[in-house]
Amino acid sequence: MIFFKYIVLFFIFLVSAGIGNLISKKYRNRVYELKSFKEAFNILEAKIKFTYEPLGDIFEEISNLFYKNIIKSVFIDARKNMNNMDLKTSWCTSLDVNKIKTSLNNEDINVLKNLGNMLGKTDVEGQLSEIKLNMNFLDTQIMNAEEYCKKNEKMYRTLGTIFGLAIIIILI
């Protein structure tokens, strides 16, 4: 009977530590997703600048470069929606639909939505300057995300472990 009790207590500890790790992982994922979007914007900028391909084709190529990633989903959905609506609406709809799957906050999503404002509406130089502006905003978001990650990631991992230990102490 006492062996069963220790197994249950150990399981409680593992679950609480796991929950702390899951919460802390969200902060790491946010940084990763923002950096992935910045990488995608760099590719978009290069494709617009040097290949003059249609944006739909560029979106498809970008989605093929990101394997099993939220970036892939956003660009695929935006590409599909471009047949039925304009680029800005398509881009914003794609971000809204995929928002649930991400670790991004509302501010990050709004920064990403800004890309659709001028993309496809101006000449090449206007589009390139819009992409550079959005990459600058993304740099700010990445810095903020890294700061939050440093501050909160360790805290939530520790809180999960301490909470598990506290429950074990109470139950003993």
C-alpha positions as a Markdown table, in Angstrom:
| # | Residue | x | y | z |
|---|---|---|---|---|
| 1 | Met | 0.0 | 0.0 | 0.0 |
| 2 | Ile | 2.8 | 2.4 | 0.8 |
| 3 | Phe | 4.5 | 1.6 | -2.5 |
| 4 | Phe | 1.3 | 2.7 | -4.3 |
| 5 | Lys | 1.2 | 5.9 | -2.3 |
| 6 | Tyr | 4.8 | 6.8 | -3.4 |
| 7 | Ile | 3.9 | 6.0 | -7.0 |
| 8 | Val | 0.9 | 8.4 | -6.8 |
| 9 | Leu | 3.0 | 11.1 | -5.2 |
| 10 | Phe | 5.7 | 10.7 | -7.8 |
| 11 | Phe | 3.1 | 10.9 | -10.5 |
| 12 | Ile | 1.7 | 14.1 | -9.0 |
| 13 | Phe | 5.2 | 15.6 | -8.9 |
| 14 | Leu | 5.8 | 14.7 | -12.6 |
| 15 | Val | 2.5 | 16.1 | -13.7 |
| 16 | Ser | 3.0 | 19.4 | -11.9 |
| 17 | Ala | 6.5 | 19.8 | -13.2 |
| 18 | Gly | 5.3 | 18.9 | -16.7 |
| 19 | Ile | 2.6 | 21.6 | -16.5 |
| 20 | Gly | 5.2 | 24.1 | -15.5 |
| 21 | Asn | 7.4 | 23.0 | -18.5 |
| 22 | Leu | 4.4 | 23.3 | -20.9 |
| 23 | Ile | 3.7 | 26.8 | -19.7 |
| 24 | Ser | 7.3 | 27.8 | -20.0 |
| 25 | Lys | 7.5 | 26.3 | -23.5 |
| 26 | Lys | 5.0 | 28.8 | -24.8 |
| 27 | Tyr | 7.5 | 31.6 | -24.2 |
| 28 | Arg | 10.2 | 29.7 | -26.1 |
| 29 | Asn | 7.8 | 28.9 | -28.9 |
| 30 | Arg | 6.9 | 32.6 | -29.2 |
| 31 | Val | 10.5 | 33.6 | -29.8 |
| 32 | Tyr | 10.9 | 30.8 | -32.3 |
| 33 | Glu | 7.7 | 31.7 | -34.2 |
| 34 | Leu | 8.7 | 35.3 | -34.5 |
| 35 | Lys | 12.1 | 34.5 | -35.7 |
| 36 | Ser | 10.6 | 32.1 | -38.3 |
| 37 | Phe | 8.3 | 34.9 | -39.5 |
| 38 | Lys | 11.3 | 37.2 | -39.9 |
| 39 | Glu | 13.1 | 34.5 | -41.9 |
| 40 | Ala | 10.0 | 34.1 | -44.1 |
| 41 | Phe | 9.9 | 37.9 | -44.6 |
| 42 | Asn | 13.5 | 37.8 | -45.6 |
| 43 | Ile | 12.7 | 35.2 | -48.2 |
| 44 | Leu | 9.7 | 37.2 | -49.4 |
| 45 | Glu | 11.9 | 40.3 | -49.7 |
| 46 | Ala | 14.5 | 38.5 | -51.8 |
| 47 | Lys | 11.9 | 36.8 | -54.0 |
| 48 | Ile | 10.1 | 40.1 | -54.7 |
| 49 | Lys | 13.4 | 41.9 | -55.3 |
| 50 | Phe | 15.1 | 39.4 | -57.6 |
| 51 | Thr | 12.5 | 37.1 | -59.2 |
| 52 | Tyr | 9.5 | 39.3 | -59.8 |
| 53 | Glu | 7.3 | 36.2 | -59.3 |
| 54 | Pro | 3.6 | 36.6 | -58.4 |
| 55 | Leu | 2.9 | 36.8 | -54.7 |
| 56 | Gly | 0.8 | 33.7 | -54.7 |
| 57 | Asp | 3.8 | 31.7 | -56.1 |
| 58 | Ile | 6.1 | 33.2 | -53.6 |
| 59 | Phe | 3.7 | 32.4 | -50.7 |
| 60 | Glu | 3.6 | 28.8 | -51.9 |
| 61 | Glu | 7.4 | 28.6 | -52.1 |
| 62 | Ile | 7.8 | 30.0 | -48.6 |
| 63 | Ser | 5.2 | 27.5 | -47.3 |
| 64 | Asn | 7.3 | 24.6 | -48.8 |
| 65 | Leu | 10.4 | 25.8 | -47.0 |
| 66 | Phe | 8.8 | 25.5 | -43.5 |
| 67 | Tyr | 8.0 | 21.9 | -42.6 |
| 68 | Lys | 5.3 | 21.4 | -40.0 |
| 69 | Asn | 5.4 | 24.9 | -38.8 |
| 70 | Ile | 2.8 | 27.6 | -38.2 |
| 71 | Ile | 4.5 | 29.7 | -40.9 |
| 72 | Lys | 3.6 | 27.0 | -43.4 |
| 73 | Ser | 0.0 | 27.1 | -42.4 |
| 74 | Val | -0.3 | 30.9 | -42.6 |
| 75 | Phe | 1.3 | 31.1 | -46.0 |
| 76 | Ile | -0.7 | 28.2 | -47.4 |
| 77 | Asp | -4.0 | 29.6 | -46.1 |
| 78 | Ala | -3.1 | 33.1 | -47.5 |
| 79 | Arg | -2.3 | 31.5 | -50.9 |
| 80 | Lys | -5.6 | 29.7 | -50.9 |
| 81 | Asn | -7.6 | 32.7 | -49.9 |
| 82 | Met | -6.0 | 34.9 | -52.5 |
| 83 | Asn | -8.3 | 33.4 | -55.1 |
| 84 | Asn | -11.4 | 34.7 | -53.4 |
| 85 | Met | -10.3 | 37.9 | -51.8 |
| 86 | Asp | -7.7 | 40.6 | -51.9 |
| 87 | Leu | -4.2 | 40.1 | -50.4 |
| 88 | Lys | -4.7 | 42.1 | -47.3 |
| 89 | Thr | -7.9 | 40.3 | -46.4 |
| 90 | Ser | -6.4 | 37.0 | -47.3 |
| 91 | Trp | -3.3 | 37.6 | -45.1 |
| 92 | Cys | -5.3 | 38.8 | -42.1 |
| 93 | Thr | -7.8 | 36.0 | -42.4 |
| 94 | Ser | -5.0 | 33.5 | -42.5 |
| 95 | Leu | -3.4 | 34.9 | -39.4 |
| 96 | Asp | -6.7 | 35.0 | -37.6 |
| 97 | Val | -7.5 | 31.4 | -38.4 |
| 98 | Asn | -4.0 | 30.2 | -37.4 |
| 99 | Lys | -3.8 | 32.4 | -34.3 |
| 100 | Ile | -5.1 | 29.5 | -32.1 |
| 101 | Lys | -2.2 | 27.3 | -33.1 |
| 102 | Thr | 0.5 | 29.8 | -32.2 |
| 103 | Ser | 2.1 | 31.1 | -29.1 |
| 104 | Leu | 2.0 | 34.6 | -30.4 |
| 105 | Asn | 0.1 | 37.3 | -28.6 |
| 106 | Asn | -2.3 | 39.9 | -30.0 |
| 107 | Glu | 0.4 | 42.5 | -30.4 |
| 108 | Asp | 2.5 | 40.0 | -32.5 |
| 109 | Ile | -0.4 | 39.2 | -34.7 |
| 110 | Asn | -1.1 | 42.9 | -35.3 |
| 111 | Val | 2.5 | 43.5 | -36.3 |
| 112 | Leu | 2.2 | 40.6 | -38.7 |
| 113 | Lys | -1.1 | 41.8 | -40.1 |
| 114 | Asn | 0.6 | 45.1 | -41.0 |
| 115 | Leu | 2.4 | 43.3 | -43.8 |
| 116 | Gly | -0.8 | 43.0 | -45.8 |
| 117 | Asn | -1.4 | 46.7 | -45.9 |
| 118 | Met | 0.8 | 47.6 | -48.8 |
| 119 | Leu | 1.9 | 44.2 | -50.1 |
| 120 | Gly | 0.6 | 43.8 | -53.7 |
| 121 | Lys | -0.7 | 47.3 | -53.9 |
| 122 | Thr | 2.4 | 49.3 | -54.7 |
| 123 | Asp | 5.5 | 48.9 | -56.9 |
| 124 | Val | 8.4 | 46.7 | -56.0 |
| 125 | Glu | 10.2 | 49.4 | -54.0 |
| 126 | Gly | 7.1 | 50.2 | -52.0 |
| 127 | Gln | 6.6 | 46.5 | -51.1 |
| 128 | Leu | 10.3 | 46.1 | -50.2 |
| 129 | Ser | 10.2 | 49.1 | -47.9 |
| 130 | Glu | 7.0 | 47.7 | -46.3 |
| 131 | Ile | 8.6 | 44.4 | -45.7 |
| 132 | Lys | 11.7 | 46.1 | -44.1 |
| 133 | Leu | 9.4 | 48.2 | -41.9 |
| 134 | Asn | 7.6 | 45.1 | -40.7 |
| 135 | Met | 10.9 | 43.3 | -40.1 |
| 136 | Asn | 12.0 | 46.2 | -37.9 |
| 137 | Phe | 8.7 | 45.8 | -35.9 |
| 138 | Leu | 9.4 | 42.1 | -35.7 |
| 139 | Asp | 12.9 | 42.8 | -34.3 |
| 140 | Thr | 11.3 | 44.8 | -31.5 |
| 141 | Gln | 8.8 | 42.0 | -30.9 |
| 142 | Ile | 11.6 | 39.4 | -30.9 |
| 143 | Met | 13.5 | 41.4 | -28.3 |
| 144 | Asn | 10.4 | 41.7 | -26.1 |
| 145 | Ala | 9.7 | 38.0 | -26.5 |
| 146 | Glu | 13.3 | 37.0 | -25.6 |
| 147 | Glu | 13.1 | 39.3 | -22.5 |
| 148 | Tyr | 9.8 | 37.7 | -21.4 |
| 149 | Cys | 11.2 | 34.3 | -22.1 |
| 150 | Lys | 14.3 | 34.9 | -19.9 |
| 151 | Lys | 12.1 | 36.2 | -17.1 |
| 152 | Asn | 9.2 | 33.8 | -17.2 |
| 153 | Glu | 10.5 | 30.5 | -18.6 |
| 154 | Lys | 12.6 | 29.6 | -15.5 |
| 155 | Met | 9.9 | 31.0 | -13.2 |
| 156 | Tyr | 7.2 | 28.7 | -14.5 |
| 157 | Arg | 9.4 | 25.6 | -14.6 |
| 158 | Thr | 10.4 | 26.3 | -11.0 |
| 159 | Leu | 6.8 | 27.0 | -9.9 |
| 160 | Gly | 5.6 | 23.7 | -11.4 |
| 161 | Thr | 8.3 | 21.9 | -9.5 |
| 162 | Ile | 7.7 | 23.7 | -6.2 |
| 163 | Phe | 3.9 | 23.3 | -6.6 |
| 164 | Gly | 4.4 | 19.5 | -7.0 |
| 165 | Leu | 6.7 | 19.3 | -4.0 |
| 166 | Ala | 4.2 | 21.3 | -1.9 |
| 167 | Ile | 1.4 | 18.9 | -2.8 |
| 168 | Ile | 3.6 | 16.0 | -1.9 |
| 169 | Ile | 4.5 | 17.5 | 1.4 |
| 170 | Ile | 0.8 | 18.2 | 2.2 |
| 171 | Leu | -0.2 | 14.7 | 1.3 |
| 172 | Ile | 2.6 | 13.1 | 3.3 |
